[in-house]
Amino acid sequence: MLKGLGRKFIVVAVFGVLLGANACAGLGAQINAIVSGKNCKHADVTIHVINAKTGKTVYQRNSSQQMVPASNMKILTSAAALAYLGPDYQFETKLAMLGDTLVVIGSGDPLLGDADIDLKYNRSENWLFDDIAETLKQNNITKISGIIIDSTVFDDERVHPSWPVEQLNQPYACEVAGLNYNMNCISMTVKKVGSSAKVYVKPATNYLNIVNQVRITNSGSSAAGAYRTQTPNKLIVRGKCRTATGFDVAIERPAMLFGTLLKERLQRTEIRVSGSVVEKYVKAEADLKILKTYTTSLKDVLEVCNKESLNLAAEALVKTISAEKTDGKINGQWKHGLTLVGRYLNSLFISQSDFSLDDGSGLSRKNLVTTKILTKVLGDVYNSPTWPMYKQTLSVAGVDGTTAKYFQDDRYKGKIYGKTGYINGIRAYSGVAETPNGDYIFSILTKGGSSTVRTGINDIAKAIINYAP
């Protein structure tokens, strides 16, 4: 009897192995068909798929080939930030007085004044300036002589040297400062008023010098843009206006924009404001009196970094890692922060020769990683206590973030948590697919091809759900 049972057990075990092998073969065949199909034509495609629990590879295609990751770089940045800073970390922007001078000490918080975050917490527009005015009133402060903005938590290299100069006025390439506000951008609206075009700025401020060169047109669409000059924050607005058009513009020295907006707001209250707005280091002053601290959670920053792919959030995380993990220094730096991200990768037994890190967001084309590295990092977070929190920061297929418009079929909707990536000629997608047979971590990095490569990438993610062993 026992011999018979043993024989049956062996047969069942062998059958299970064959079934698993067939499932793997089915997944491989399906992915190979997608890669060789019309959507991925002329594209260089690298892929790595692993079992989330065991880390075992179930499919790979050139997974050790170094590729430009685009915004998939944010996976490395955000995972390293979570490892170094911890899930309970908070950015703290401090309001203080130094004698009769108002002081605001930045923490590198990339979400200060962000409209979406304010909406999330039911905060009104310009609430921060109103709250500062109210805090001064509650402390019986009726006059201030000058405003100091201390943004020295980061160094003053606000523009990454690898970013295209012609794109620095774009919101995705905004400056990175120790005190950021409104994503370091202003919104411009050009409207036809009578026979001329008017330029409106939000938030309204005298910080900018705007030269209006927009022409009125009676046909076609409205299209205009703001262009930098040799003078900081002197912007020339050019284009054509038939009715109205709007756009966002990255500005220079964002900490000073915040200080200027604060001064302009306080001047409309009963508080007497004199003196100028300056940037300098004061946080170590013994006579500094802290009035209030404004906080932003690391989770909120990770969510905007990964789900919405905000470059400013990723770069602020790199510099924050540097600032918080440096003995004897007062400011965070790109180079040092990325060295620490590299050390995090080394701790996962990833060789230094397998990657090159140049910025935190993926805007730089000097970043080089592999799909095997991305699955390793995602696997590290997945198998850690912080996974439930980190999972919530990723874009949910068919639901929110950068993948909201894809994966609308019920078979896939809500089943993939991931991060997309795109810069010209580069497309990427990495994440975790929840399948009937367990979770699978995947990474897909591509170069070249046409816009249909994105469809091919999404089809590969669907295949993982369909065919995963």
N, C-alpha and C positions, 0 to 999 in steps of 0.2 A: 504493500500500500504506500509506504513512504517513498519507495523507488518511483512509483507512478506519479506521486505528487511532485517529486523532484524533477521528473521529466517534463511535467506540465509547466512547472515554474520556469525551467530553462527555455521552453518554447515561448512562453509569455514574455520573458525578458528579452529574448532575441527579437520577437515581434515588435516590442516597444522600441528597441534600438533602431530597427528598420523603419518603423513609423517616424521616429524622430529624424532619421537620416533623410527620409523622403520629404518631410516637412522642410528641412534645411535646403534640400535640393529644389523644392518648389519655390522657396523664397529666392534662392539664388537665380533660378531660371527667370522668375518674374522681374527681378531687378536688372538682370542682364538684358532682358528684352526692352526694358524702359530706357536703359543707357544707350542701347544701340538703335533706338527708335528715332523718329523725326524730331521729337521735342528736345532731345539732347544732341542733335546733330552738330558736329564740329566743336563740341564742348569737351574740355578736359574734366572728367568727373572722378572724384575720390570719395570712398564710402567706408564707414566702419559701423557695424551693428553688433552689439553684445547683449547677452542676458544680464539684466540689471542686477539680479541677486548674486550671480556667480562670477560675472565678469568675463565669461567665456564668449569668444568670438563666434558668431553664427553666420556672418557674411563680411567680406572685406574686398575692397577694390582699391589698390594703391594706397592703403591706409597709412603708410609711412612717408608718403610724398608730401613735401612741404608746399603749402598753398597760402595765398593771401586770404585771411578769414573774413574780411569785411566786419560787419557787426557781430559775428560770432566771437570776435575778440572779447566782447562784453561778458561772455560766459566765464572766461579765465579771470577777468577783472573782478566780477561780482563774487565769484567763488572764493578768490583770494581775500577779498574784502571781508567776507563773512568769516573766513578762517582767522584772519588777523584781528578784526575788530569785535567779533562776537555778535550774536543776534540781538542783543539788548542795547547795542551802541546807539547813541543819539548825537546828532549835530547840535551844538549849543551856541546860539548867537546872543551875545550879552549886551544889555543896555546899561550904561554906567555914567557917572559924573566924575570929572576930575577937576576939583574946584568948581568953577561956574561954567566949565566946558562940557558939552554933551559928547559922550563917547559911545560908539557902537563897535563891538569887537566881533569880527566874523569868524566862522568856524569852517568855512568852505562849503557850507550847506548849498547844494545846487537847486533846491526847491523853494528858497525864500521868495515869496511873491509870485509863485507859480499859480496860475489861474485854476488849473485842474485840481491841485492839492487844496487850494482854498475852498473850492466848491465841494470837495470831498468832506471837508470838516465844517461846512456851512459858515465859512467866513466871507464877509462882504469884501467887495473890491476896495483896495487901499486900506484894509483893516489894520495892517501893521503900523502905518503912520498914525492912524487915529488912536491906536492903542498906546503908542509911544507918547503922544500928546496927553492922553488921559493919565498915563503913569507919571509924567512930569507934574501934572496938576495935583494928583494924589499925594505927591511928595513935596507939595508947596513950592515948586520951582516955577517961578514966573518969568525968569529971564535967563538966557544962556549966551555966553560969549564965544561963539564958534562951535564947530562940530568936527570931531576927529573920527575918522574911519580907520580902524586897525584891521588891515587885511593880511597881516604878516603871518598868519597860520600857513599860507602858501608863499612860495617865492614869487618874484615879479615877472617870471617867464609866462605870460598869459596866453601867448600864441605859440602853438606847437610848430617847430621849425619844418616839419615834413608836410604840413597841410598846404594845399594849393593857395598861393597868394590871392588869386583872382576869386576865390570862394570865401574869403574871410569875412565878407559882409553877410554871408548866409547864416541863418540860425543854427544849422548843424555844425558850423565851424566857429561858433562864438568863442570869445575869450574865456579863460578859466581863471577865476580870481578867488582870493580868500574871503571876499564877501560878494556873493552873486545876488542878482535880483531880477525877477521877471525873465528868467532864462537868458539874461544879459542881452536882451533885445528890446526894441521898441516896434510898435505897429504903426504903419503908415496907411492912410487912406487918401486917395486922390479923387476928388469929385469935381464935376463940372458945375460951376456956379456962374450963371449968366454966360458971358462970353469968355470966361477964363477958367483955369483949373486951380483949385485950392488944395493944399496939402495939409492934412490933419495928422497930428501925432498923439499916440496913446502909449504910455501915460504922458499927459501934457507937461512939458518942461522947457525951460530955457537952456538946458544943458547942451542942446544941439544947435548947430548953425546950418539951416537948410536953404539950399539954393534951388528954387523952383524953375525948371526948364521944360516943364510938361507942355505939350501942344494939344490944343483942342482939335478933335476930328469929328466929322458928322457921319462917318461910316466906319464899318469894321468894329473890332473889339477894343476895349480899353486894356492897355498893357503899359506898365511903368515899373521902374526900379530905382533904387537909391545906390549911388556909387561914391566910394570914398575918395578923398583928396589927400594931398600932402599934409593938410592941417587936421589933427585928430578931431573926429566928430563933426567935421564940416562935410555935409553930404549933399551931393548934387542929384536931384530927382529928375529923371528924364523919361520920356515915353509919350504915348498918345492917350488921350482921355475922351471917350464919347459920353459915358455916363459916370461910372465909378469903378475903381479898382483898389485892391488892398494887398498888403504884403508885410512881412516882418523883416527887420534889419538888425543884424548884430552890431553892437556899438563898442567903442573903445573905452577902456578904463571903467568897467561896470561898477566898481565900488564907489567911484566918484559920482556916477549916475544916481546910485542909491542915496548918497549924502546930499546931493543937490535936490532930489525929490523930497527928502526929509526936511531940509531947510525950507523949501518952498511951501510945504504943508504946514509947518509950524508957524510960518509967517502969516498964515491965514487964521491963526488962533489968537488967544489973548496973551500967549507967551511972546515976550520980546526977544528977538533973535538978532544978534550982531556978530561981527567977525565973519570968517570964511570957512569953507569946508576943506579939510586937508586929510591926506593919508599919512599915517605914521604909526610907529610901534609904541604902544603905551600900556599893554596888558600887565606888565610887571611893576607898574607904578604903585608905591605903597599907599598912596592917598586915594586910589581908585575905589569908588563906592558903587557896587553893583546894585542896580535898581530892579532888573528883571532879566530873565533868561527865556529865550524862545527856542523851542526844540523841534527837531524833525527826526523821525526814527530811521534807522538804517533800512528797515523793511520798505518804507515808502520810497527811499532812494533806489533800492534794488529793483523795486517794481517798475519805476519809471525807466530805469536803466535797461531792464530786460524786456518788459512787456511793451513799452512804448519806444524803446531804442533811443533814448535821449543821450546824445554824445556828452553833453555837459555833465550828466550824472556819472558816467563812467570815468571821465577824466578827473572829476572831483574825488572819486573813490581812490584812484591811484595816488593822488597827492595827499589824501587823508591818511592812507596807509603809511606813506612816507613820514608825515608830520607826527603821527601817533607812535611810530615805531623807531624813532630816532633819538638817541641820547645826545644831549648837548646842542641840539639845533632847534630853531624856532619856526622853521618853515618847511612845507612839503614840496618835493621836487618830482618832476616826471621821471628823471633818470633813476633816482633812488627808489621811487615807488615801484617802477617796473622791475628793478633788481629784486625787490621783495616778492613781486608776483612770480618772478622766475624761481626764487627759492621755494615758494609754495609748490611749484611744478616739480622742482627737484625732490621735494619731500614725498612725492608720489612716484619716485624712481623714474622720472622723465629726464633724459639726458639733456644737458645744456646745448648740445649740438643739434638737437632735434627741433629747436624753435628760435625765433628772433622776435623780440617785443619792442615796439617803437612808440605806441600810444595805448591808451586804455579803451578807446571806443571802436577802433577798427577803421577809422577814416584814413589812416596812413597805409600806404601800400608796402611799407617796409616790414610790417608784421608778417611773420611766416610761422604757421603751425601745421599740424597734421590732424586728420580725422581721428586717429588713434589717441592723440593728446586730448581732444575735446571729449571723447567718450570716457577717457580715464578721469578727467576732472568731474564730469557729470556723475560718473559712478562713485567718486569720492563723496560728493554731496549727497547723492541718493542713499548711500549706506551710512549716513551720519544722522545724529539726532536733529540736525537743522533742516533736513529734507522737507518736512511738511511746510515750513515757513518759506524756504527757497522755491518750492514748487509753485506757490501762490504768486511769485514774482514773474513767472514765465508766461508767455502768451499762450492762451488756451485756444486750440484749433476751432475755428468756426464761432468763437464766442467773443474774444476781446484781443486787444493789442494788434500786433502786425499780422496776425493770421486770422483776424475776425472775418474777413471776406472769403476765406477759403474753407474747405472741409465742411460744407453745409449738410452733407448727407449724414443721417443719424448714425450710420455705422462708424463715422470718424469724428463727428462733432463732439467736442469735449473730451476726446480720447488722447490727444497729443498735447504735451506741455513742452514748448520749445522756444527757440530764439532764431529769428531769420537774420539774414545779412545781405546787404547789397551796396556795392559801389560799381561804377561803370565797368562792365565786363566780368564782374565777380558776383556770384550768387551763392548763398549758403543757407543751411537749415540744420539745426542740431537740437536734440531734445529727448524726451521719454515718451514712447508710445505704449499705451495701456491696451493689451490684447487679451483675448479669452484665455490665452496660455501663459499669462504673466506679463511683466513689464520688460520692455526692450529699450535700451539706450542706443541712439543712432547719431551719426554726424555725416553730413553731405556737404562737401566743398566743391565748387565748380569754377571754371575759368573759360571764358569765351562762349561761343554759341549765340543764339538769339534770345529774345525775351521769352520764348516758349520753354527755355530751360527751367524757369520757375514751375511750370506745369509738370515737367519731368521730375523735378525734386519732390513736389507734392505727391506725385504718383508713387514714388519710391516709399515715402512715408505711409501711404495707404497700403502698399504691398506688405509692409512690415505687419500691419494690423491683420491683413487678410491671410498671410502665409506664415507668420512667425510660428516656430515649433513649440 
